[in-house]
Amino acid sequence: MRPLIMQNAMDSSTVPGAEGYADHAERLIARYESVAFLDKYRPVAHLLPTRSGAVLDIGAGTGGDAAWLASLGHTVIALEPVAAFRAAGMQAHALANLEWINDSLPALSTIGARHTRYDLIVVAAVWMHLAAEERMEAMGNISTLLKPGAVLVISLRHGPPPEGRRIFDVSASETADLAMRHGLKVMLSTQAPSVQPQNRQAGVSWSWLVFGK
């Protein structure tokens, strides 16, 4: 069965933080698809829900993470504003329980209009693309989408920014403080090296944070 996709009028070139991705999509698609979910999520995998539930992957890229979560029995929405990534993801990961939506932070206007709540929300390699005021808006919108008892996973990139991308220096402590102001509890805050060899050579590391509703 072909995956579902919902479109809206949003142009990824105007999406906060999406600058530069469409221009390098072909090269990035190959890199994204080469990273295994468990390699990337090893620092937080033990805190992910084991019971099948509703999952939202915000900034899903080419959908490798979303597809892995769907393969475990979750019903997954992959939210991605870059058209080239969505197209590649739908071709590579055609799963009946994986739906694609063109939407983005901070507003989450399309997904928010559904009034659906999720057991797990993943925001991997996205948060540092948002300016401070956008992060405040985004955290509020994300928190309303979490069910009681749900889990939120956020990863933050540290190191030299790729050329042409908008990346802010965002700390784990700042992110935790913002989440707590929206009623979320810190379950884990840890650091890990990048799993991509190119990033490790460039001195890139990651903060991983897990929050509970």
Buried (B, 14 or more C-beta within 10 A) or exposed (E): EEBEBBEEEBEBEEBBBBBBBBEBBEEBBEBBBEBEBEEBBEBBEEBBBEEEBBBBBBBBBBBBBBBBBBBBEBBBBBBBBBBBBBBBBBEBBEBEBBBBBBBBBBBBEBBBEEEEBBBBBBBBBBBBBBBEEBBBBBBBBBBEBBBEEBBBBBBBBBBEBBEEBBBBEBEBEEBBEBBEEBEBEBBBBEEBEBBBEEBEEEEBBBBBBBBBB
